[in-house]
Amino acid sequence: MTEPDPGASPGPAPVPGPEDLERAILGESLVFNAHDVAAQTGVTVEEARRLWRALGFPEHGLETAFTDADAGALTTVVDIVRSGLIDFDMAVNLTRAVGQTMARLADWEVATLVHRVEELEAGDEATGSRLGSAMRLIDEIQQPFEELLTYAWRRHLAAAVARVEALRANDEDVNTVQLTVGFADIVGFTALSNRMSEERIGDMVELFESRCADVVAAQRGRVIKSIGDSVLFVNDDPERAYDTAEGIINVIGRDSRMPDIRLGLASGAVVMRLGDVFGPPVNLAARLTAVARRNRIIIDAATAARLPADQFETRPLPARPVRGFGIVEPVAVRRS
């Protein structure tokens, strides 16, 4: 047998693979299948699968696909149910909320950090592979980002509880509140996207959403959701909702590098469920964007009635059919 040459230089370091990156993020190895997890937590396999699906993860049959942390998370949920604080269906509902929120956050985080990974790999401290740089980046930011998540969740939970107490219009249904709903829509987005590169479209949408979010937050409103070429937001104060709409026009529609937009506002009772809002004002605000001129705000009669007459000029526009609402008389508005 040939003895290894002690003077020989070591070979290149092994290049990490996707499994190494997964293990680095999870912090542990896969050791359980679905039956093992169910046995450890004292629930049925179907209950375990139901919670796993609620988190948004695919089923793995009898594959070894779960960690100690997976079993621990399931135990945490089951213990809350067994305490009597909530029932199993409510636990599934809350679990689904966590899963959907974290899935979007993870996609957002990866899309943001991928550019940083490319920079690291092109620099002096390159590891020889993008996965290697990704592992290094994750190792450095994972703990502080987890702390930020907990902090942000507590802050938003406190704000959500305060909103429910301040806004509820009917003590028998705390999910129904009076709000002004705003809908900001990019003009001609389909035609724009057909003329632009994928990277340019992504940059434009990211800038549109981030600027809208900044304006909404500054006016004490909330972004409910972004749908690429549109943003849905709410505010309990119609004046602040108007200022939000005007602010979005200022930072988007009046920027020569950005597309024109249309804004619709509608007020009334909405139902707040699953992090979303539902009700006629939501649908009407979206419909009004089709009526608005470029970089203009159109409101409904309910919003017009709630704006101080000494501060706003309102002008009824010709009545027209609006899908789902029949004949509607939109209102043009501006500050006096």
N, C-alpha and C positions, 0 to 999 in steps of 0.2 A: 504494500500500500504506500502511495506517495504521501509524505508528510507535507502539510501546508507550509508554504514559505513565510516565515515570520516577518520577512522584510517586504513582502508584497503589499502594495497599497490596497486598502479596502475598496470594494466595489461601490457603485453609486447607491445612495440610500433608496430604499424601496419607495415607489410613488404611491401615495395613498389613493384608495379607491372610494367609491360611493359609500360602501359599508363602514369604512373608517370615519367618514364625515358624519354619517348617521349616529355612530357610536359616540363620537365626540359631542354631538348635540344632546343626545339622550343621557349621556353620562353613565350608561350601563348597557349590558348585553341583553339580547332576547333570550328568555329562558322558559316562558310558559306558553301553552296553547289555551284556547278558550275554555276547555274543561278544567284545566289547572286553575285559571283565574276564578272561575265560578266556585270551585271547591274551596279556594282560599278565602273567598269573601262571603260564602254562605248564600249566594243567590243562584237562581237557575241559569243555565246557559242562555236561555232566551232573554232573560232580564239583562244579563251581561251584554249580550249582543245588541239589545235595544239601546242601552246606554252608549255603547261603542258607536252605533250608527248615529245616535243623536250628536255625538262629538264630531261627526262628519268623516269618520274613517271607514274604509272598506273592510268587509269581513274577511277572515283568513282561514275559515274552516278549522281543521285540526293542525294547521301549521304552528310551529313555534314562532310567535310573532309579538309576544308581550314581555314587558319588563316588570321588575319589582314595583317600579313607580306606577305602572298601569294598574296593577293589583291594588296598590295603595290608594290611588285616586278613586277606584271603584268602591273600595271600603269606606272612604270618606263620604261619598254620596249615600251609600247604603246606611251608614250610621246615622246620617241626618234624617233619613226616612224612618228608621227604627225609633228615633227619639220622639216621633210624633209631630215634629215641627211642620213637616210637609209630607204629602203623599208621594207615591212613586211616579204618578203621571206629572206632578208638578216638578219633581226632580228631573225627569226627562226633558221637560220644557226648559228649565234653567240650564241643563247640560247642553241642549241644542243652542241656546243663546251664546254660551261660552264657546262652543265649537265653531259656530259661524263667525263670531267676532275674531277668534284667534286665527282661523283659516285666512280671513282677509288680511289680518295684520301680518301674518307670516308671508303671504304673497307680496305684500307691500314692502316688508323689510328686505326680502330677498332681492326684489327688483331694484331697491335703492342701493343695497350693498354690493350688487354685482359689479357696478362700475368701480367701486373701491377695490374689489378683489383684482380686477384687471390692472388697476394702477399699482397695487402691491407687487403683482407678478411681473410688471414691466420695470420695476425699480431695482435698486441695489440689493434689496433683501428678498429677492425672488426665491421661491422654494423649488422651482422646477415644474410646478403644475398649479393650475387654478384651484384644485381641491386642497392642495397644501396651503395656499394663501388663505383660502376660505376657512380652513380649520384654525389657522392662527388668528384670524380676525374674530371668529366666533369665540375662541378661548379668551380673548381680551375684552369683548363687549358683553358676553352673555350675562354675567352677574349684575353689572350696573343696569343693563336693560331690564332684567327681571325686577330689580328694585323700582325702576321707573314705572313698570307695568302696575305693580301693586299700589304705588303712590297715585297714579292716574285713575285707577279703578276706584280707590277710596274717595278721591275728589269728585269724580263723576257720580258715584253713588250718593254722596251727600247732596250734590246739586239736584239729582233726580228726585230724591225724597222731598227736598224743599219745593221743587216745582209742583209735585203732586199736591202738597198741602196748600200752596198758594193759588193754583190754577183750577182745582177741581170745581166744577160747576154743579155737580149733583152728588150729594153725600152717599147716595145709593150706588153710584157707579164712579169710582175714583179715577177710572180710565178715560172718562169723557171730560174734555176741557174746552174752553173757548180760546182759540188761537187765530192769529193771522198767518196764513200759509203763503209762502213765496215760491215761485218756480222761475229759474233763470235758464234760458235755452239759447244755445249757440245757433245763429242764423246760417242756414245752408251747410250744415255739418257734413252731410253725405257728399255733396259736391266738393267740399274742401278736402275731405279725406281721400277722394279719388284722385286729387291732383298732388297730394303731398306724400312724402316718403313715410314709411312706418315709424321711423325714429322721430320725424318732425311732428307727426300726429300725436305720438306719445308725449313729447315735450309740451305741445300745446295743451293737451288735456290735463296734464299734471299742473301746468301753470294756471289754467282756468280753475281747476278745483281748489288749488292752494290759495289763490287770491280770493275766491268766493268764501272759503272757510275763514280766512282772516277777517274779512269784512263782517261776516255773520257773527263771529265771536266778539268782535269789537262792539257790536250792537246788542249783546246779551241774548242772541238767538242761538239756534242749534241747527246744524246741518243734519238732516235726517238721512239723506242718501245722495250719492252722485251716480249718474248713469252715463258717463262718458261725455256726452254733449249737453248735459243738463244737471242742475243741482236743485234739490228740494230742501227748503229750510222753513223754520217756524219761529215765531216770536209772539209773546203774550201781549205786546204793545204794538198797535198798528202804526204808530208814528215811527217806532224803531224799525218796524218791518219796511216802511217806506224808505227810511234812511239806509237800510241795508240794500234795498234794490237800487237806490241812487248811487250808493258806494260801489256796488258791483259794476254798474255802468261806467263809473269813473275809472276803475282800475282795469276793466276789460274792454268795453265798447269804445272808450276814448283813447285807447292805446293803439297806435297805428300798426303795431306788430301783431295784434290780436284780432280775432273776428268780431263782427257785430253780434249783439245779443238782444233778446227780448225778455221782458220781465212781466209776470202776472202775479197779482196779489188777490187773495180772497179770504174772508173772515167767517167764523162760525164755529159750531161744535164739531170737534174731531175726536176720534177714538185713538188712544195711544196703546198700542199692543206690539209686543215682539220687537221693540226698538223702532217701530214704524208708526205712521199716522194714517188714518183712514177716515173717509167721510167726504161729503159734497165739496167743502172748501178745497180739499186737496185736488180733486178732479177739475174743479172750476179754475183754479190757479193755473193748472197745466193747459187747459183749453184757451185761457185768455192770452197765452203767449202767441197763439196763432193770429190773434186780432191786433196785437201790439205792433207798432212800427219799430224799425231798427233803433236800438238804444233808447227805447221809451218804456214807460211803466203804464200798464193798464190794470185797473182794479175793478172789483165788483161793487154793487150798491151798498152791501153791508160794510165793507171797508170804508167807503166814502162817508157813510153815516157816522163812523167812529173817529174820523179825523177832525180836528178842531177847524171850524169854518173860518176862523180868523187867521189861520196859518197856512191853509191849503186852498188852492183853486181847483175845483172839480168841474168837468164838462162831460155831460152824458153824450155818448156816441150813438149813431143810428143803431137801433135794435137789429139783431141778426140771429140766425139759428146757430146754436152751439150744441154739438153732439152730446146727447145725454141730458141736456138741460132745456131743450126747446128754444124759445125766443128769449134772448138775454140782451140787456142794455149795458154794454161795457162803459166804463167811466175813465176818461183821461184825467190825469192829476199832476199837479206840480206845486211846489211850495210858493206861497205868496211873495 
